[in-house]
Amino acid sequence: MEPLRADDPLMIGGFRLRGRLGSGGMGRVYLGMAPSGRLVAIKVVRTELARDAEFLRRFRTEVAAAQAVSGIYTAPAVAIGLDDDPPWLVTTFIAAPTLQQAVDEGGPLPEAAAWRLGAGLAEALAAVHACGLVHRDLKPTNVLLAEDGPRVIDFGVSRALDGTVLTKTGIAIGTPPFMSPEQAEGKPVTAASDVFSLGSVLCFAVCGSLPFGDGNVPAVLYRVVNEPPALDRVPAGLRDVVAGCLAKDPARRPDVPWLAKRLADGSAGSPGAEEWTVAFWPIEVELRIRAFRAGLSEGPVARGPAGGNEPPTITRVTVAVEQPAEPVAVEQPAVPVAVPVAVPVAVPVAEPRRSRLVKRTPRPSGTVLWRARSEPVQAMAVADGVCYTATRTGKVCALDTANGKRIWRRPHPGNLTGLAADDKNVYLLSDMGTCAWSAAIGQTIWEHGACDGPLTVGSGAVYLGEKVQVVALTAELGRTIWRTPLAADVAALAVTGGTVYAAVTAPGNALASIDAATGDIRWRRILPYGNPWRLVTAGDVVYVTGWSPDGWVLAADARTGRHLWEFLSAHAHAPEIAAVEGAVYISGTGAEVRTYHVRSGQPGWTRKFASAVTAGPAIAAGLVYVGLDTGDVHALDAATGGDLWSYPLGAPVSSVMVAAGIAYATSAESAIYAFPAP
């Protein structure tokens, strides 16, 4: 939703406007509020249509008919101002994403959800047809996924637009992939045409693709009229129903009452239907709906000053999704059709899918819990039952930690350099800036400007290194909390216990402690070595790693910054470390892992391998995990360094981490492995 602009009215027909929902073939669409507080969608007729007598006649007739539609799966008109200048129409506002948006952002619907969707749409069409109407433009952007079932919108508008100034001289109304053959050929349209469109909508819902493909309009319409639909990816149980709806001959398509019963019966027996009872949708769909609804509570009411100045903007970043608005006519020489309009809509923080929905089967240590194929992984984060990976090709993927199944995957346009997550969002750092995506569906929540330093998350905030300063942002909205200048480039960040630790490099190497709430610097200490790389905290000790030119580790008292001990390596790169109360584990010094006491720096055991350590160490529950360039993952006893188990990945191990009782390893083979930790 966009804020109101300087040229927008504040009131229409007694309804107070709250923001812009978008625009379509009929005109602008606003979110409004009735005196009772009920939200409505207000559609204001565009100027050229308001002067078209034929449109006004049709519009009056169609709206009157639409107001008679009654059904739990429709969203009828509730008020009309046909004699106002400009005319307007008020419809029930339903806080729900469109089917198009849900599939685009979260992937195809589960089969069980598609059966229920189809049954609801068939019932909605029955209500429309009972009033003597034909929808004529049933498509994913005209289907809303409300919490208690689908809603069909904009019935009657297509017919009202037909024959107006927008549709003369060879311009028609419709959406090519969802048109029936008779509609594409300009023949009379009946209820059977809506049945054909329903088949196309169901195919899109379960496949994420169109039965007649996409491309230029003439090519799509040719396939609609002459070629069979592509239904290979439609689940077998639903395929016959969809194929029947897509029959070329209208007389061979099933009627709506039969469809409603067949789809309702199929819903009761579809795979996964037993997993939910009271709710209409399975949890995968519910989460997408909750994400959309949560965002509507934060839309601003902004109206810029007169004189062309820019209006105030909202903090929450908007993203383009297809809005359920009227069809928009576009000129084509043969069979022109309408195309949907992309409208910015605020998308909120969403509750993530939780792995507790999946039953885990206990497995012994050293066996694979699951394995997932992936492009080469550049960064990984785990939070609240979801494993997030960022690949070198710019893909971000969310996997269920219980079984490795994909929840969503989205491309990122920038070069990803950082990844972090909490129980609501995943945070991405790239050469294009910093952004937060919702954990549930991977939708953008907010964006921040370019950032060339590190990123970390904790205590409800996101901390960034922006050149010579540390910036704290609210995790929910990305609003700036504080900025603390450090007079040197920020190289590493860590946050724990209400404190942010920052390591800075040239023009001066130093370690600083910053109050996480206020941004005040508590202490700052000079580092004796250059090029700090990473920060790790454990108990009351903070560790810095780096190289200058050889690798080094420095342990400092977290309360005062006093240097406790140092470790120097002969290898020209920064060591990797993991720390717990009592011990710190260091690798990256060749084919070995070393341990040291956290405060005294006294050496403990050293474990040598036959090949170089390429990943880890990672530690949890008394085990230390490391990966080798031979492709083996080793689990060592944290107290002795002895081997507990090993597993061959088949390719050099690129990363190892542990979170919430699961150890994760990635390899050059482009796969992610999960191992149950004890």
Residue pairs with C-beta under 8 A, 6 or more apart in sequence:
1 18
1 19
1 20
1 21
1 31
1 296
1 299
1 318
1 344
1 345
1 346
2 19
2 20
2 318
2 343
2 344
3 19
3 20
3 299
3 300
3 301
3 302
3 303
3 311
3 312
3 313
3 314
4 10
4 17
4 18
4 19
4 20
4 30
4 301
4 302
4 303
4 304
4 311
5 20
5 303
5 304
5 311
6 303
6 304
6 305
6 306
6 307
6 308
6 309
6 311
8 17
8 20
8 28
8 30
8 303
9 17
10 16
10 17
10 303
11 17
12 30
12 32
12 42
12 44
12 81
12 88
13 42
13 79
13 81
13 84
13 88
13 90
14 34
14 35
15 32
15 33
15 34
15 40
15 42
15 79
15 90
16 32
16 33
17 30
17 31
17 32
17 33
17 42
17 301
18 30
18 31
18 32
18 33
18 39
18 299
18 301
19 30
19 31
19 299
19 300
19 301
19 302
20 28
20 29
20 30
20 31
21 29
21 30
21 31
21 41
21 323
21 325
21 343
21 345
22 28
22 29
22 323
22 325
22 341
22 343
23 29
23 325
23 341
23 343
24 43
24 323
24 325
24 326
24 327
24 328
24 341
25 157
25 161
25 166
25 173
25 325
25 326
25 327
25 328
25 329
25 338
26 43
26 45
26 46
26 49
26 89
26 157
26 160
26 161
26 325
26 326
27 43
27 44
27 45
27 46
27 49
27 86
27 326
28 43
28 44
28 46
29 41
29 42
29 43
29 44
29 323
29 325
30 41
30 42
30 43
30 44
31 39
31 40
31 41
31 42
31 93
31 299
32 39
32 40
32 41
32 42
32 90
32 93
33 39
33 40
34 40
38 93
39 93
39 95
40 78
40 79
40 90
40 91
40 92
40 93
41 90
41 91
41 92
41 93
42 88
42 89
42 90
43 88
43 89
43 90
43 91
43 325
43 326
44 86
44 87
44 88
45 59
45 86
45 87
45 88
45 89
46 86
47 86
48 165
48 166
49 55
49 56
49 161
49 164
49 165
49 166
50 56
50 85
50 86
50 87
52 164
52 165
54 163
54 164
55 160
55 161
55 163
55 164
55 165
56 82
56 87
58 159
58 160
58 161
58 162
58 163
58 164
59 82
59 87
59 160
60 82
61 160
62 133
62 156
62 157
62 159
62 160
63 77
63 80
63 82
63 89
63 156
63 160
65 131
65 132
65 133
65 156
66 76
66 77
66 131
66 133
66 155
66 156
67 76
67 77
67 78
67 80
68 131
69 76
69 127
69 128
69 130
69 131
69 133
69 155
70 76
70 127
71 123
71 124
71 126
71 127
71 128
72 123
72 148
72 149
73 120
73 121
73 123
73 124
73 127
73 149
73 150
73 151
73 152
74 124
74 127
74 128
74 151
74 152
74 153
74 155
75 91
75 92
75 94
75 144
75 151
75 152
75 153
76 91
76 92
77 89
77 90
77 91
78 90
78 91
78 92
79 89
79 90
80 87
80 88
80 89
80 90
81 87
81 88
81 89
91 153
94 144
94 146
94 151
94 153
95 146
95 292
95 293
95 296
96 144
96 145
96 146
96 147
96 151
96 289
96 292
96 293
97 144
97 145
97 288
97 289
97 291
97 292
97 321
98 140
98 141
98 142
98 143
98 144
98 145
98 321
98 322
98 323
98 324
99 117
99 140
99 141
99 143
99 144
99 145
99 150
99 201
99 204
99 205
100 139
100 140
100 141
100 143
100 321
100 322
100 340
101 292
101 321
101 322
101 345
102 109
102 145
102 285
102 288
102 289
103 109
103 140
103 204
103 205
103 208
104 321
104 322
105 288
105 321
105 408
105 410
105 441
105 442
105 443
106 284
106 288
106 408
106 441
106 442
107 208
107 406
107 408
107 409
108 205
108 206
108 207
108 208
109 117
109 205
109 206
109 284
109 285
110 272
110 282
110 284
110 285
111 206
111 235
111 237
111 238
111 270
111 271
111 272
112 267
112 270
112 271
112 272
112 273
112 275
112 282
113 205
113 281
113 282
113 284
113 285
114 202
114 205
114 206
114 235
114 238
115 238
115 263
115 266
115 267
115 270
115 273
116 149
116 267
116 280
116 281
117 143
117 145
117 150
117 202
117 205
118 198
118 202
118 238
118 241
118 259
118 263
118 266
118 267
119 260
119 263
119 264
119 266
119 267
120 149
120 150
121 138
121 143
121 150
121 152
121 198
121 201
121 202
122 198
122 256
122 259
122 260
122 263
123 260
124 150
124 151
124 152
125 135
125 138
125 152
125 191
125 194
125 195
125 198
125 256
126 256
126 257
126 260
128 134
128 135
128 152
128 155
128 194
129 191
129 194
129 256
133 155
133 156
133 159
134 159
134 189
134 190
134 191
134 193
134 194
135 142
135 152
135 154
135 155
135 158
135 194
135 197
136 158
136 159
136 173
136 174
136 183
136 189
136 193
136 194
137 154
137 157
137 158
137 173
137 174
137 175
137 178
137 197
137 327
137 338
138 152
138 178
138 194
138 197
138 198
138 201
139 175
139 177
139 178
139 197
139 200
139 201
139 340
140 201
140 204
140 205
140 322
141 322
141 323
141 324
141 325
141 340
142 152
142 153
142 154
142 324
143 150
143 151
143 152
143 153
143 201
143 324
144 150
144 151
144 153
144 324
145 281
145 285
145 288
145 289
146 289
147 279
147 280
147 281
147 286
147 289
147 293
148 280
149 280
153 324
154 324
154 325
154 326
154 327
157 326
157 327
158 173
158 174
158 326
158 327
161 167
161 173
161 326
161 327
161 329
162 172
162 173
166 173
166 329
167 173
167 329
170 331
170 332
170 333
170 334
170 336
171 329
171 330
171 331
171 332
171 336
172 186
172 329
172 335
172 336
172 337
173 327
173 329
173 337
173 338
174 183
174 184
174 327
174 337
174 338
175 327
175 337
175 338
175 339
175 340
176 184
176 217
176 220
176 221
176 224
176 337
177 200
177 204
177 210
177 211
177 212
177 213
177 214
177 220
177 224
178 197
178 200
178 201
179 193
179 196
179 197
179 221
179 224
179 337
180 189
180 192
180 193
180 196
180 197
180 224
180 250
181 196
181 224
181 225
181 248
182 188
182 189
182 190
182 192
182 193
182 250
183 189
183 193
184 221
184 224
184 225
184 335
185 225
185 335
186 335
190 250
191 255
191 256
192 250
192 251
192 253
193 250
194 256
195 245
195 253
195 254
195 255
195 256
195 259
196 245
196 246
196 247
196 250
196 253
198 245
198 259
199 211
199 229
199 241
199 242
199 243
199 244
199 245
199 246
200 210
200 211
200 212
200 229
200 245
200 246
202 234
202 238
202 241
202 242
202 245
203 209
203 210
203 211
203 229
203 231
203 234
203 242
203 246
204 210
204 211
206 233
206 234
206 235
206 238
207 233
207 234
209 230
209 233
211 229
211 230
211 231
211 242
211 246
212 220
212 223
212 224
212 227
212 229
212 230
213 219
213 220
213 223
213 230
214 220
217 332
217 335
217 336
217 337
218 332
218 334
218 335
221 334
221 335
221 337
225 248
229 242
229 243
229 246
231 239
231 242
231 243
231 246
234 242
235 271
237 266
237 270
237 271
238 266
241 254
241 259
241 262
241 263
241 266
244 252
244 253
244 254
245 253
245 254
245 259
246 253
247 253
254 262
267 273
272 282
275 282
275 283
276 282
276 283
279 286
281 289
283 353
283 357
284 353
287 350
287 351
287 352
287 353
287 440
287 441
288 350
288 440
288 441
290 350
290 351
290 440
291 347
291 348
291 349
291 350
291 351
291 438
291 440
291 441
291 443
292 345
292 347
292 348
293 348
294 348
294 349
294 350
295 316
295 345
295 346
295 347
295 348
296 346
296 348
297 348
298 314
298 316
298 346
298 348
299 314
299 346
300 312
300 314
302 311
302 312
302 313
302 314
303 311
304 310
304 311
304 312
305 311
314 346
315 446
315 477
315 478
315 479
316 346
316 347
316 348
316 445
316 446
316 477
317 435
317 444
317 445
317 446
317 447
317 478
318 344
318 345
318 346
318 347
319 344
319 345
319 347
319 443
319 444
320 342
320 343
320 344
321 342
321 343
321 345
321 347
322 340
322 341
322 342
322 343
323 340
323 341
323 342
323 343
323 345
325 340
325 341
325 343
327 338
327 339
327 340
328 338
328 339
328 340
328 341
329 336
329 337
329 338
330 336
330 337
330 338
330 339
347 438
347 443
347 444
347 445
348 438
348 445
349 424
349 425
349 438
349 445
349 476
350 424
350 438
350 439
350 440
350 441
350 443
351 424
351 439
351 440
352 383
352 384
352 385
352 386
352 423
352 424
352 438
352 439
352 440
353 385
353 386
353 398
353 400
353 407
353 439
353 440
354 384
354 385
355 385
355 386
355 400
355 401
355 402
355 403
356 385
358 400
358 402
358 403
359 402
360 402
362 676
363 369
363 676
364 676
365 623
365 635
365 644
365 645
365 675
365 676
365 677
365 678
366 635
366 644
366 645
366 646
366 647
366 675
367 647
367 675
367 676
368 647
368 673
368 674
368 675
369 404
369 662
369 674
369 675
369 676
370 403
370 404
370 673
370 674
371 404
371 671
371 672
371 673
371 674
372 399
372 404
372 406
372 671
372 672
372 674
373 670
373 671
374 389
374 391
374 397
374 666
374 670
374 671
374 672
375 391
375 392
375 393
375 395
375 670
376 391
376 392
376 393
376 654
376 668
376 670
377 389
377 390
377 391
377 392
377 654
377 655
377 666
377 670
377 672
378 390
378 391
378 392
378 416
379 389
379 390
379 416
379 417
379 418
379 419
380 387
380 388
380 389
380 390
380 419
380 655
380 657
380 664
380 666
380 672
381 387
381 388
381 419
381 420
381 421
381 426
382 388
382 401
382 421
382 657
382 659
382 660
382 662
382 664
383 421
383 422
383 423
383 426
383 439
383 659
384 421
384 422
384 423
384 439
385 400
385 401
385 402
385 660
386 398
386 399
386 400
386 401
386 407
386 421
386 439
387 398
387 399
387 400
387 401
387 404
387 659
387 664
387 672
387 674
388 396
388 397
388 398
388 399
388 419
388 421
388 426
389 396
389 397
389 399
389 419
389 666
389 672
390 396
390 412
390 416
390 419
390 428
391 397
391 416
394 411
394 412
394 413
394 414
394 415
394 416
395 409
395 410
395 411
395 412
396 409
396 410
396 411
396 412
396 416
396 419
396 426
396 428
396 437
396 442
397 406
397 408
397 409
398 406
398 407
398 408
398 409
398 426
398 439
398 442
399 405
399 406
399 407
399 672
400 406
400 407
401 659
401 660
401 662
401 674
404 672
404 674
407 440
408 441
408 442
409 442
410 437
410 442
412 428
412 430
413 432
414 430
414 431
414 432
414 433
415 430
415 431
415 432
416 428
416 429
416 430
417 429
417 430
417 431
418 427
418 428
418 429
418 430
418 454
418 455
419 426
419 427
419 428
419 429
419 455
420 426
420 427
420 455
420 456
420 457
420 462
421 427
421 439
421 457
422 457
422 475
423 439
424 438
424 439
424 475
424 476
425 436
425 437
425 438
425 439
425 445
425 475
425 476
426 436
426 437
426 439
426 442
427 434
427 435
427 436
427 437
427 455
427 457
427 462
427 475
428 434
428 435
428 436
428 437
429 451
429 454
429 455
429 464
431 450
432 450
433 447
433 448
433 449
433 450
433 451
434 447
434 448
434 449
434 451
434 455
434 462
434 464
434 473
434 478
435 444
435 445
435 446
435 447
435 448
436 444
436 445
436 446
436 447
436 462
436 475
436 478
437 443
437 444
437 445
438 445
445 476
445 477
445 478
446 477
446 478
447 478
448 464
448 473
448 478
451 464
451 465
451 466
451 471
452 465
452 466
452 467
453 464
453 465
453 466
453 467
453 489
453 490
453 491
453 493
454 464
454 465
454 490
454 491
454 492
454 493
455 462
455 463
455 464
455 465
455 493
456 462
456 463
456 493
456 494
456 495
456 500
457 463
457 475
457 495
458 495
458 496
458 516
459 495
459 498
459 516
460 474
460 475
460 476
461 472
461 473
461 474
461 475
461 481
461 495
461 516
462 472
462 473
462 474
462 475
462 478
463 470
463 471
463 472
463 473
463 493
463 495
463 500
463 516
464 470
464 471
464 472
464 473
464 493
465 471
465 489
465 490
465 491
465 492
465 493
465 502
466 490
467 489
467 490
468 485
468 486
468 487
468 488
468 489
468 490
468 504
469 483
469 484
469 485
469 486
469 490
470 483
470 484
470 486
470 490
470 493
470 500
470 502
470 514
470 519
471 480
471 482
471 483
471 484
472 480
472 481
472 482
472 483
472 500
472 516
472 519
473 479
473 480
473 481
474 481
481 519
482 518
482 519
483 519
484 514
484 519
484 520
484 521
486 502
486 504
486 510
486 512
487 504
487 507
487 508
488 504
488 505
488 506
488 507
488 508
488 509
488 510
489 504
489 505
489 506
490 502
490 503
490 504
491 503
491 504
491 505
491 531
491 532
491 533
491 546
492 502
492 503
492 532
492 533
492 534
492 535
492 544
493 500
493 501
493 502
493 503
493 535
494 500
494 501
494 535
494 536
494 537
494 542
495 501
495 516
496 537
498 515
498 516
498 517
499 513
499 514
499 515
499 516
499 522
499 558
500 513
500 514
500 515
500 516
501 511
501 512
501 513
501 514
501 535
501 537
501 542
501 558
502 511
502 512
502 514
502 535
503 509
503 510
503 511
503 512
503 527
503 532
503 535
503 544
503 546
504 510
504 511
504 512
504 532
505 530
505 531
505 532
506 530
508 526
509 526
509 527
509 529
509 530
509 531
509 532
509 546
510 524
510 525
510 526
510 527
511 524
511 525
511 527
511 532
511 542
511 544
511 554
511 556
511 561
512 521
512 523
512 524
512 525
513 521
513 522
513 523
513 524
513 558
513 561
514 520
514 521
514 522
515 521
515 522
523 560
523 561
524 561
525 556
525 561
525 562
525 563
527 544
527 546
527 554
528 554
528 563
528 566
529 546
529 548
529 552
529 554
530 546
530 548
531 546
531 547
531 548
531 574
532 544
532 545
532 546
533 545
533 546
533 547
533 574
534 544
534 545
534 546
534 574
534 576
534 577
535 542
535 543
535 544
535 545
536 542
536 543
536 545
536 577
536 578
536 579
536 584
537 543
537 558
537 579
538 579
538 580
538 581
538 584
538 598
539 558
539 581
539 598
540 557
540 558
540 559
541 555
541 556
541 557
541 558
541 564
541 579
541 584
541 598
541 599
542 555
542 556
542 557
542 558
543 553
543 554
543 555
543 556
543 577
543 579
543 584
544 553
544 554
544 556
545 551
545 552
545 553
545 554
545 574
545 575
545 576
545 577
546 552
546 574
547 572
547 573
547 574
549 572
550 568
550 569
550 570
550 571
550 572
551 568
551 569
551 570
551 571
551 572
551 573
551 574
551 575
551 588
551 589
552 566
552 567
552 568
552 569
552 574
552 575
553 566
553 567
553 569
553 575
553 577
553 584
553 586
554 563
554 565
554 566
554 567
555 563
555 564
555 565
555 566
555 584
555 598
555 599
555 601
556 562
556 563
556 564
557 564
564 599
564 600
564 601
565 596
565 599
565 600
565 601
566 601
567 575
567 586
567 594
567 596
567 601
569 575
569 588
569 589
570 589
571 588
571 589
571 590
573 588
574 588
575 586
575 587
575 588
575 589
576 586
576 587
576 588
576 616
576 617
577 584
577 585
577 586
577 587
577 617
578 584
578 585
578 616
578 617
578 618
578 619
578 624
579 585
579 598
579 619
580 619
580 638
581 598
582 597
582 598
583 595
583 596
583 597
583 598
583 604
583 638
584 595
584 596
584 597
584 598
585 593
585 594
585 595
585 617
585 619
585 624
585 638
586 593
586 594
586 595
586 596
586 617
587 593
587 594
587 613
587 616
587 617
587 626
588 613
590 612
590 613
591 608
591 609
591 610
591 611
591 612
591 613
591 628
592 606
592 607
592 608
592 609
592 613
593 606
593 607
593 613
593 616
593 617
593 624
593 626
593 636
593 641
594 603
594 604
594 605
594 606
595 603
595 604
595 605
595 606
595 641
596 602
596 603
596 604
597 604
605 640
605 641
606 641
607 636
607 641
609 626
609 628
609 634
610 630
611 628
611 629
611 630
612 628
612 629
613 626
613 627
613 628
614 627
614 628
614 629
614 652
614 653
614 654
615 626
615 627
615 653
615 654
615 655
615 656
615 665
615 666
616 624
616 625
616 626
616 627
616 656
617 624
617 625
617 626
617 656
618 624
618 625
618 626
618 656
618 657
618 658
618 663
619 625
619 638
619 658
620 658
620 659
620 661
620 663
620 677
621 661
621 677
621 678
622 637
622 638
622 639
622 678
623 635
623 636
623 637
623 638
623 644
623 658
623 663
623 677
623 678
624 635
624 636
624 637
624 638
624 641
625 633
625 634
625 635
625 636
625 656
625 658
625 663
625 665
626 633
626 634
626 636
626 656
627 633
627 634
627 649
627 652
627 653
627 654
627 655
627 656
627 665
627 667
628 634
628 652
628 653
629 652
629 653
630 648
630 652
631 648
631 649
631 650
631 651
631 652
631 653
631 667
631 669
632 646
632 647
632 648
632 649
632 653
633 646
633 647
633 648
633 649
633 653
633 656
633 663
633 665
633 673
633 675
634 643
634 645
634 646
635 643
635 644
635 645
635 646
635 663
635 675
636 642
636 643
636 644
637 643
637 644
647 673
647 675
649 665
649 667
649 669
649 671
649 673
650 667
650 669
651 667
651 668
651 669
652 667
652 668
653 665
653 666
653 667
654 666
654 667
654 668
655 664
655 665
655 666
656 663
656 664
656 665
657 663
657 664
658 664
658 677
661 676
661 677
662 674
662 675
662 676
662 677
663 674
663 675
663 676
663 677
664 672
664 673
664 674
664 675
665 672
665 673
665 675
666 672
666 673
667 673
